[in-house]
């Protein structure tokens, strides 16, 4: 499955699962409150599939998969059969209407907790937080050395590279100095401070990460495996040999070695490769060939593979996974509100917003990394949907909740005129937000 088809497929899976769960919350609570549900739709527009259930509800899947809705019997939309007056939405007590509207985001939160729990139960494969810093980058100037292991960020322990990256990305929103404890390759611990306050205002997280220069450490310069029949084996190289240099140029890691092979072979395929075996220096003459491995771009190869990165599996038992699910959900919720607050105050750029294209790309990438990664992605999107829908913006669930809370306070419903004006304002805000997110998605494809 190519990248485009994969992105579309996993986007549809994501939206299908989360929209169905969200709308089922509205549907289930509405039924429990005695409200008649006329239609349960996943997607908008013309139906591509539908059927009438025994309860009289029309269930459908529509052409535009960017959302869904539950249509209830509502006197505001037309005459109601007197025989069904007791099942009409607006005639229900305000607390029941609040429960029905809040049920969608609530079910998203339930899904989030379950998804995180399942992720921890399955075990999310990750790599150890061994890092390096790009030359002359902010991270290098702060004191990050090649091969440093990140122990704590802002006083909180981290166990994986993705944990470290998330912590740094969240701190970048406020652009404040970030303390970090690391252990060097010599075993000594050091305290460094990333000068995030020096990052320029108004840029996205990706641009900030490039400027910071903190990266996952590349593999050491070791030929972990040597492919039978390829140039390296033919020249006498063995698995476990340490790679020292190419054509007299030293290498510091496997990535640097691969880059040097590519550049030097472009001048002449015959390479002089210095290795070290059992402490003894050896020089080999290796003739590189141009070939593709596992469908990647054709380039100069000699037939060796690097060592696998140190693994860091995040895996808990059932009870520990429950605790981890709640704490992770709380931390992620705080991060979302932190981002919203900083974007409203102008401290963080709106360039960090992603739309449907960005979500599709991340969905495809996470699915390719394994079930636990995709489940985590679903949990994060579900949590974001819950938070978004609870925002007090008319047309969203939070806007309706605001109307009903006002009704509770003043003892009577909000006027229809006020409600209509709010709906127009809400639609403008929502479409502006969607347009900005879509613009950001498109802009990411363009050269800077």
C-alpha positions in Angstrom: 0.0 0.0 0.0 1.6 3.3 -1.1 1.8 6.3 1.1 -1.3 8.1 -0.4 -3.6 5.1 -0.3 -2.3 4.2 3.1 -3.0 7.7 4.5 -6.5 7.7 3.0 -7.3 4.2 4.3 -6.1 4.8 7.9 -7.8 8.2 8.0 -11.1 6.5 7.2 -10.4 3.9 9.8 -9.6 6.6 12.4 -12.6 8.8 11.6 -14.9 5.7 11.3 -14.0 4.4 14.7 -13.9 7.7 16.6 -16.9 9.3 15.0 -19.0 6.2 15.5 -18.0 6.0 19.2 -18.7 9.7 19.7 -22.1 9.7 18.1 -23.0 6.4 19.9 -22.6 8.3 23.1 -25.2 10.9 22.1 -27.4 8.1 20.8 -27.2 5.8 23.8 -27.9 8.5 26.4 -30.7 10.0 24.3 -32.4 6.6 24.2 -31.9 6.2 27.9 -33.5 9.6 28.4 -36.5 8.6 26.3 -35.7 10.7 23.3 -36.6 9.3 19.9 -33.6 9.1 17.5 -34.5 9.5 13.9 -31.1 9.0 12.3 -27.6 7.8 13.3 -25.2 8.9 10.6 -21.5 8.3 10.2 -20.4 11.0 7.7 -22.3 13.8 6.0 -24.1 14.2 2.7 -25.7 11.5 0.6 -25.9 8.0 2.2 -23.9 5.2 0.6 -25.4 2.7 2.9 -28.5 2.8 5.2 -31.1 0.6 6.9 -34.0 1.1 9.3 -33.6 -0.6 12.7 -36.3 -2.3 14.7 -36.4 0.8 16.8 -37.3 3.0 13.8 -33.9 4.7 13.7 -32.3 5.1 10.3 -28.7 4.1 10.4 -26.5 5.3 7.6 -22.9 5.8 6.3 -22.6 8.9 4.3 -20.3 10.0 1.5 -18.3 12.7 3.4 -16.5 11.0 6.3 -15.5 14.1 8.2 -17.8 13.7 11.1 -21.3 12.4 11.8 -24.5 13.3 13.7 -27.4 11.9 15.6 -30.8 13.4 14.5 -33.4 13.4 17.3 -37.0 14.2 17.3 -36.9 18.0 17.8 -39.8 20.5 17.8 -37.5 23.2 16.5 -37.3 21.4 13.2 -41.0 20.9 12.5 -44.3 19.7 13.8 -44.2 16.8 16.3 -46.9 14.1 16.4 -48.7 14.6 19.7 -48.4 10.9 20.3 -44.6 11.3 20.3 -44.5 14.5 22.3 -43.0 12.7 25.3 -40.0 11.6 23.1 -39.2 15.0 21.8 -35.7 16.5 22.7 -36.5 20.1 23.7 -39.3 18.9 26.0 -36.9 17.0 28.2 -35.6 18.5 31.5 -32.5 20.6 31.0 -30.3 18.1 32.9 -31.2 15.4 30.5 -30.4 17.6 27.5 -27.0 18.4 29.1 -26.4 14.6 29.6 -27.2 13.9 26.0 -25.0 16.6 24.6 -22.1 15.8 27.0 -22.2 12.1 26.2 -20.3 12.4 22.9 -17.2 14.0 24.4 -17.6 11.7 27.5 -17.5 8.6 25.2 -14.4 10.0 23.5 -12.8 10.2 27.0 -13.8 6.6 27.8 -12.4 5.5 24.5 -9.1 7.4 25.2 -8.8 5.6 28.6 -9.5 2.2 27.1 -7.1 2.8 24.2 -4.2 3.9 26.4 -4.9 0.9 28.7 -4.8 -1.5 25.7 -1.6 0.1 24.4 0.1 -0.5 27.7 -1.2 -4.0 27.8 0.0 -4.8 24.3 3.3 -3.1 24.9 4.5 -0.2 22.7 7.9 -0.9 21.2 10.2 2.1 21.3 13.9 2.9 21.4 16.1 4.1 24.3 16.6 7.9 24.6 20.1 7.9 23.3 20.7 11.2 21.7 23.1 13.4 19.8 23.2 17.0 18.7 23.7 18.5 15.3 27.0 20.4 15.0 26.8 24.0 16.1 23.1 23.5 17.1 21.5 24.9 20.2 21.6 21.4 21.8 25.3 21.0 21.1 26.0 24.4 22.6 24.0 23.5 25.7 26.3 20.5 26.3 24.6 17.5 24.6 27.2 15.0 23.5 26.9 12.1 21.0 25.5 9.0 22.8 24.1 10.8 25.8 21.3 8.9 27.5 18.4 11.2 28.6 17.4 10.4 32.2 15.1 13.2 33.2 13.5 16.2 31.5 12.3 19.0 33.8 12.7 16.7 36.7 10.5 13.9 35.2 12.1 10.5 34.3 11.9 9.5 30.7 12.4 5.9 29.4 12.0 6.2 25.7 12.9 8.5 22.8 9.3 9.3 22.0 8.8 10.3 25.7 11.8 12.6 25.4 10.6 14.1 22.1 7.1 14.8 23.5 8.5 16.5 26.6 10.8 18.7 24.5 8.0 19.6 22.0 5.6 20.5 24.8 8.2 22.8 26.4 8.9 24.5 23.1 5.4 26.0 23.2 6.4 28.3 26.0 10.0 28.8 24.8 11.4 28.7 28.3 14.8 27.1 29.4 14.4 23.4 29.8 16.5 21.5 32.3 17.6 18.0 31.4 19.7 15.3 33.1 21.8 13.0 30.9 24.3 10.2 31.3 27.3 10.3 29.0 29.0 7.4 27.4 31.6 7.5 30.2 28.9 6.8 32.8 28.9 10.2 34.4 25.7 12.2 34.8 25.4 15.8 33.8 22.8 18.6 34.1 22.2 20.6 31.0 19.7 23.3 30.2 18.3 23.6 26.7 18.0 27.4 25.9 14.5 27.2 24.4 14.0 30.9 25.2 16.3 31.7 22.2 13.9 30.1 19.7 12.2 32.7 17.5 8.6 33.4 18.1 5.9 32.4 15.6 7.3 29.2 14.2 6.0 25.6 14.3 7.3 22.7 16.4 9.1 21.1 13.4 11.1 24.3 12.8 11.9 24.6 16.4 13.2 21.0 16.5 15.4 21.7 13.5 16.9 24.7 15.2 17.4 22.8 18.5 19.2 20.0 16.7 18.5 17.3 19.3 18.3 14.0 17.5 18.2 10.2 18.1 21.8 9.0 18.2 22.8 7.1 15.1 24.0 3.5 15.3 27.7 3.0 16.2 30.1 2.3 13.2 29.8 -1.5 13.3 29.0 -3.9 10.5 26.4 -5.9 12.5 25.6 -8.1 9.6 27.4 -8.7 6.3 25.2 -9.9 3.4 26.4 -13.0 1.7 27.5 -12.4 -1.9 27.7 -8.6 -1.6 30.9 -6.6 -2.1 31.8 -6.3 1.7 31.8 -10.1 2.2 33.6 -10.6 -1.0 36.3 -8.3 0.2 36.6 -10.2 3.5 34.5 -8.1 5.9 32.8 -10.0 8.8 29.9 -9.3 11.1 31.1 -7.3 14.1 33.9 -5.5 12.4 34.3 -1.9 13.5 34.3 0.6 10.7 37.1 3.2 11.0 37.2 5.1 7.7 36.6 5.3 3.9 39.4 6.4 1.6 41.3 7.7 4.5 38.4 9.7 5.9 37.4 8.8 9.5 33.8 8.0 10.5 32.1 8.5 13.9 28.9 6.5 13.4 27.2 4.2 10.9 25.2 7.0 9.3 28.4 9.0 8.6 29.9 5.8 7.1 27.0 5.2 4.8 27.0 8.8 3.7 30.8 8.6 3.0 30.4 5.4 1.0 27.7 7.1 -1.1 29.8 10.2 -1.8 33.1 8.4 -2.4 31.6 5.7 -4.6 30.1 8.4 -6.8 33.7 9.4 -7.6 35.0 5.8 -7.9 33.3 2.5 -6.9 36.5 1.0 -5.6 36.8 2.0 -2.0 39.6 1.6 0.6 37.8 0.8 3.9 39.6 0.7 7.2 38.2 -1.6 9.8 39.2 -2.9 13.2 38.8 -6.6 14.1 39.7 -7.9 17.6 41.7 -4.8 18.2 43.7 -5.2 15.0 43.5 -2.6 12.1 42.7 -4.1 8.7 42.4 -2.4 5.3 40.0 -3.8 2.7 39.4 -2.9 -0.9 35.7 -3.0 -1.6 33.9 -2.3 -4.9 30.5 -0.7 -4.2 27.5 -1.4 -6.4 24.4 0.5 -7.1 21.2 -1.3 -5.9 18.0 -0.9 -4.1 17.3 -2.6 -0.8 13.7 -3.3 0.3 12.2 -1.0 -2.2 14.3 2.1 -1.2 16.0 4.4 -3.7 18.8 3.0 -5.7 22.2 4.0 -4.3 25.7 2.9 -3.7 25.9 -0.2 -1.4 28.5 -2.6 -0.1 26.1 -5.0 1.7 26.3 -4.3 5.5 23.7 -3.5 8.1 24.1 -1.4 11.3 23.4 -2.7 14.8 19.8 -2.5 16.0 19.0 0.5 18.3 18.6 -0.3 22.0 15.0 -1.3 22.5 12.7 0.2 25.2 9.4 -1.7 25.4 6.7 0.1 27.3 4.6 -2.7 28.7 2.5 -3.1 31.9 0.2 -5.6 33.5 -3.6 -5.0 33.7 -3.7 -3.0 37.0 -0.6 -1.0 36.3 -1.9 -0.3 32.8 -5.1 1.2 34.3 -3.0 3.6 36.4 -0.8 4.5 33.5 -3.8 5.1 31.3 -5.3 7.6 33.7 -2.0 9.4 34.3 -1.2 9.5 30.6 -4.7 10.8 29.7 -4.3 13.5 32.4 -0.9 14.6 31.1 -2.0 14.6 27.5 -5.1 16.7 28.4 -2.9 19.2 30.2 -0.7 19.4 27.1 -3.6 20.1 24.9 -4.9 22.9 27.1 -1.4 24.2 27.4 -1.1 24.4 23.6 -4.6 26.0 23.3 -3.8 28.6 26.0 -0.4 29.5 24.5 -1.9 29.8 21.0 -4.6 32.1 22.3 -2.1 34.2 24.2 0.2 34.3 21.2 3.1 32.5 22.9 2.7 29.5 20.5 2.2 29.7 16.7 -1.0 28.6 15.0 1.4 26.8 12.6 1.2 23.9 15.1 -2.4 23.2 14.0 -2.9 20.2 11.7 -5.9 19.4 9.6 -7.2 16.3 7.9 -4.2 15.9 5.7 -1.8 16.0 8.7 -4.0 13.6 10.6 -4.0 11.2 7.6 -0.2 11.2 7.4 0.3 10.5 11.1 -2.4 7.8 11.0 -0.5 6.0 8.2 2.8 6.4 9.9 1.6 5.2 13.2 -0.2 2.2 11.6 3.1 1.2 9.9 4.9 1.2 13.3 2.6 -1.5 14.8 -0.8 -1.9 16.5 0.2 -0.3 19.8 1.4 2.9 18.1 -1.8 3.2 16.1 -3.9 2.6 19.2 -2.0 5.4 20.9 -2.7 7.6 17.9 -6.4 6.8 18.2 -6.3 7.6 21.9 -4.7 11.0 21.2 -7.1 12.0 18.4 -10.1 10.8 20.5 -8.9 13.0 23.4 -8.4 15.9 21.1 -11.9 15.5 19.7 -13.3 15.4 23.3 -11.5 18.7 24.2 -12.4 20.4 20.9 -16.1 19.4 21.3 -16.2 20.8 24.8 -15.0 24.2 23.7 -17.8 26.8 24.3 -18.2 27.4 20.6 -21.7 27.3 19.2 -22.4 24.4 16.7 -20.0 22.3 18.9 -21.2 20.2 21.9 -19.6 22.8 24.2 -21.7 25.6 22.7 -24.9 23.7 23.4 -23.7 22.9 26.9 -23.2 26.6 27.4 -26.7 27.4 26.3 -28.1 24.8 28.7 -26.0 26.0 31.6 -27.3 29.5 31.0 -30.8 28.1 31.0 -30.1 26.4 34.3 -29.0 29.8 35.8 -31.7 32.0 34.4 -34.5 29.5 34.6 -35.6 29.8 30.9 -34.1 28.8 27.5 -31.8 31.1 25.6 -33.8 33.0 23.0 -34.0 31.6 19.5 -32.5 34.9 18.1 -29.5 34.6 20.5 -29.0 31.0 19.6 -29.1 31.7 15.9 -26.6 34.5 16.2 -24.3 32.2 18.2 -24.6 29.5 15.5 -23.4 31.9 12.8 -20.5 33.1 15.0 -19.6 29.5 15.8 -19.7 28.4 12.1 -17.4 31.3 11.2 -14.9 30.4 14.0 -15.0 26.7 13.2 -14.5 27.2 9.4 -11.7 29.7 10.1 -10.0 27.1 12.4 -10.5 24.4 9.8 -9.2 26.6 7.0 -6.1 27.5 9.0 -5.4 23.9 9.8 -5.8 23.0 6.1 -3.5 25.8 5.1 -0.9 24.6 7.5 -1.1 21.1 6.0 -0.7 22.4 2.4 2.1 24.8 3.5 4.1 21.9 4.9 4.4 20.4 1.4 5.8 23.6 0.0 9.6 24.3 0.0 10.5 26.8 2.7 
